[in-house]
Amino acid sequence: MIRIAEEVRDARAVVVLETTLVAHGFPPGEGVEVGLESERQVREAGAVPATVGVLDGEIVVGLTREELERFGADARKVGPRDLAAAVAQRAMGATTVGGTLAVARATGLRFMATGGLGGVHRGFPHPPDVSADLAQLARTPALVVSAGVKSLLDVPATSEVLESLGIPVLGYGVDTLPLFYVAAGGPSVSARISSPDDSARIARAHWDLGGTGILVGRPPDESLDDVEPLIEQALRAAQEDGVSGQAVTPYVLAYLHRESGGRTQRANKDLIAQNSRLAGEIAVAASS
């Protein structure tokens, strides 16, 4: 059911990458380039990338370029609950953060990079929407590098849930959780770290104590401090158009990219690459 690329099986330092951002996070064609750049950044750090997706009745850990290029807007969005159905129905499945973490748990891989973690949606419990990313991170002994939590979510509420689930939130060079496009201003982190070695030491200790998931928040190099009003507009537009559930994130991202004149799209690409590089560096530090 799971096919692991030989390069991934043989590597000491591996970073898993999702495919939802490839299929649904960017305009057609651009997501593949974002995925390939993420892989390049992981390799530059000295680790091996393992992009995860469901193809032809298999969960693939370490997609080839040709396989990655098959992931487009028609790919099914696959979280932890959806993996078995996608395999059995031979659907093309683009894994979310939670879906990718479920595969990492099954294969023993411990490091991941993404743009932003899912969490509690604004207005909870109306709608009663909480991403499966949180529960899966609580079940999986893995470290995820992201620019904090997705900007369209209720970040303080998500931070409280992370604390309740026993998930350390580490700020990379910062004392507050990054707000995806914005470098500062989020809730306080549980600890500040300053290097990949710091991250690796904390991860080892956390796992030795029986802990599971860890979130490392890396602030984006370029902070879009004026983006919040646009996010609120995008969320109102989604509500007015009747968009809900898993469709909210791609709708809001497309709205932001369009209405910002491409600024958020460029920032999104950059922070994904930055996070991938750091995850690779942490994976290498942990393997030494």
N, C-alpha and C positions, 0 to 999 in steps of 0.2 A: 504494500500500500504506500510505503514511503521510499522514494528513490533518492539516495544521497550521492551527490557528485563525488567522484574519486578524489578530486582536489580537496574537497571539504573533509572527507573521511580522514585524509592523511595530514591535515593541518593541525598545528598546535593552537593557533589563535584564529578564531572564526567570528565573524559578525553576521548575524542574520538580518535580512532586509525584507520589508513587506512589498506587496505588489498592488495594493489598493491605490497608493499614491501614483503609481505608474498608470493604472487603468482609469482612475477617476479623479485624480487630483489636479490634472492639467489638461489643456486643450489637446485634441487628438494629435498624436505623434510626438508631443513634447514630453510626455511622461516617460517614455522609453529613454530619452536622453537623460532625464533626471535620474532614472534608475542606474543607467550606465555610469554616470558621473559619481553616484554614491559608491558604486563598486570600485571605481578608480581611486576614490579617496581612501577607502578601506585598504586597498593594496598599497597606496602610498605610505600608509602608516605601518605597513609590514604584516598585515593580517590578510586573511582570505575571506572574500564576501560570499555569502550564501543567500541569494535571493530566493524567496519561497513562493510557490504558487501551485495550484491544482491544474493538471493537464492530463487529458486522455486517461482518466481513471487512476491517476497517481498523484500523491503529494510529492512535489519535486523540491529538494533542498539543494540549491545551486543550479539555477536555471542558466542555460547557455544564452548567448545573445539572440540566436534565432528563436529560441523559446520565449524569451522576454518580449520580443517584438510582436508576438501573437496577442499580448494583453492589451486590449482596447476597451472602449466604453461598453462593449457587449459582455464583458467578463462579469460573472456573478461576484458580488461582494461577499466574502466568506469570513465570518467570525468563528469563534470556537465551536458554536453549536452547528455550524454549517459544513464543517469539513467532511464528515462522513457522507452526507447527502451529495455533496459535490463530487466526491470520489465515486460513489455508487452510481450516480447518474451521468458520470463522465462529462461533467460540466467544466468549463474553463472557470476557475475560481481565483480571484484576486484576494489575497489574504490581508485582513486588517491587522492592526497591532496585536489585538487579542488572538486572532487566528494564527498569526506568525508565532506568538509566544506559546500557543498550544503545541505547535510543531516543535519549537525549541525544547519544550518540556519533554516531548516524546523522544527526542533525539539526543538530549543531554547537552545542547548548546546553550551558552550562558550570556551572550552579549548581543545586543540589538541596537540599531539606530533607526530613528524615524524623525518626522517633522514635529508633531505634537501628539501627546497622549490624549485618548478619549477620557470622558468623565461625566460629571453631572451637568445636564443641560440647564440653561437659564430658565427660570420660571418653575423649576421642579417644585411640587409634583404635577404641575399642569404645563407641559406634558410630563408624564411619569417616565422620563427617559434618562437612563444611566448607561453609559457605554460598558460593554462586556470587557473592555480593556482592563478595567480596574480589578474585577474578580479574577481574571486570568493572570494578571501580574501577581496577585496575592497567592496564586497556586503554583507559580513558576519561579524556581531559583535562577533568575536572570536579571541582568542589569540593562536598563534601557536608557539610552542617551536621547534626549529630545530638547526642544526649545520650550520646555514646560508643557502646559496643557493647551489643547486647541483653543484659539482665541475666542471662538463663538460660544464657549462653555462658561459655566459658573465656576471660576477658578477657586475662590475661597471655599466653596462647598466641596469641590473635588479634593482640595488639600485636606479638608477634615476627614473625608472618606479614606484617603491614603493613610492618614495617621491611624484611623480606627482599624485599618487592615494590617497595620504593622509594617508598612512599606516606607523605608527611609527615603527622604527627598533631599538629595545633595545638590548644593548650588556650586556650579563650577566657576569659581572666582567671584561669586556673588552671595549675598545674605538673604536674598528673596528669590522666589520662584519666577523665572522669566515668563512673560505673558505672550509667548509665541513671537509675534512681530515686534513686541516691545521688550526691551532688555530688563527693565526694573519695574517695581511697583506691585509685585505679587505678594502672596503670603510669605512669611518667614520660612526658610528651609530648616530641616532638622540638623544639618551640619554644612559647613562651608568646606570645599576642597580646592586645592590649588594645582593639582597635577594628576596625570593618569596613574602614577604610583599610589597617590592618596586614595583614589577610587578603588584600585585593585586591592589595597590592604583592607579597606572597609568592607568590600564585597566578600573577601575571604572570611573575615571575622563574622560577618552577618550570616553567611552560609554555614560556617562551622557551628554557630549557635542555633541552627535549625531554621533560620529565616529564609524567606523566599525572594520576592521581587524587590528591586531597587530602582529608583528613578534618579537619573542625573540630569539636572536642568542646566543646559548651556545657553547663555544669552546670545541672541543673534549679533553678529558684528555690526550690522546697521540696524538701528532701532527706529521703527516707524511710530513715533510717539503720538501722531495725530490720527491713528487708524480707528480708534474706538467708536466715534460717531458713525463711521461707515459700516462697522460691524453691526451696530444696532439697526441701521437702515436695512442691511441685508437680512437680518433675522425677521424684521417686520415684513419685508417682502416675501420671505419664505412662508410665513404664517398666512399672509393674504392669499398666496397662491396654493395653499393647502398642502405644502410640502412637509413631510414628517418622517420620523425614524431615520433609517440609514441614508435617506436621500437628502437630509438637511445639509450635511457637510459639503458634498460636491456642489449643491446649489449655492451655498453661501460663498464658497471659494470662487466659483465662477463669477458671482456678483462682485466680490471684492476685486478680483483681477480686472474685470471690465471697468468698474467705476473708478478705480484708482489709476487708470491709465497704464496698467501693467506693473505698478510699483510693488503691490503685494505678491504678484506672481514672481517677480525677480527676487524679492526677499525670501519667499518660500523656497525657491530653488537653492539660494545661497545657504540658508540655514540647514537644509537637509544635507548638503554637502559638508558643511562644517560639523554637523553632528556625526556623520558617518566617519569622518577623519578622527574625531575624538574617540568614538567607540572602538575604532581600530587600534588606536594607541593604548586604550585601557585593556583591550583584549591581549595585546602584546605584553603589557606590563604584568598582567595576571598570569601569563604563561611562562614567565621567566623565573 
